[in-house]
């Protein structure tokens, strides 16, 4: 195997709250699970920490590395935003310090000279490696002593090479969510994020425009969605 396959994930109980991160690394038919925790952390901080920890573990690696994560924040930052931030002195478009600066700086340093493919995957949709990374992250966030595997791929109970989604699981999750009452509706239009209390308000803003929108179920869900959409310097209305 000339490449290394990684699944990384982060979790926080509250935003901020007790945080955890987890990762599964497959290299030369050998599996290594990693995990850890941090107090007073946001979900984005832990998603970043997961990526940082695996790259630190593979500090001297020269082969191609594929990092799969369900965090759009991490993938967009690593592929798009970091270059601009570095050129602009690690400031936003509004010339303000970027959020989680120390973590992004560390990720940038560890990525230097490495061949990395950042791959966005759907979370909680049945992909084996992603599900396992999430289990590890969630366990550490909850303060549980999660056993971590180190050993051959043949003895590992999870098929990391099967990256198919469990479509039935994804569909059931989406249906369950759609049937729950809304806490708010969040839309992203013309580079700005709007929070609406009703669908009627949201529809009036997004109708006929190139926009994205989503229902949230509680304040934590709302804040997590905003963080995942928001580029630094964008406005919240």
Beta strands, then each sheet from edge to edge (+ up, - down):
strand 1: 3-14
strand 2: 17-27
strand 3: 30-41
strand 4: 64-69
strand 5: 116-120
strand 6: 150-152
strand 7: 184-189
strand 8: 192-196
strand 9: 212-216
strand 10: 235-236
sheet 1: 5+ 4+ 1+ 2- 3+ 6-
sheet 2: 9+ 7- 8+ 10+
end
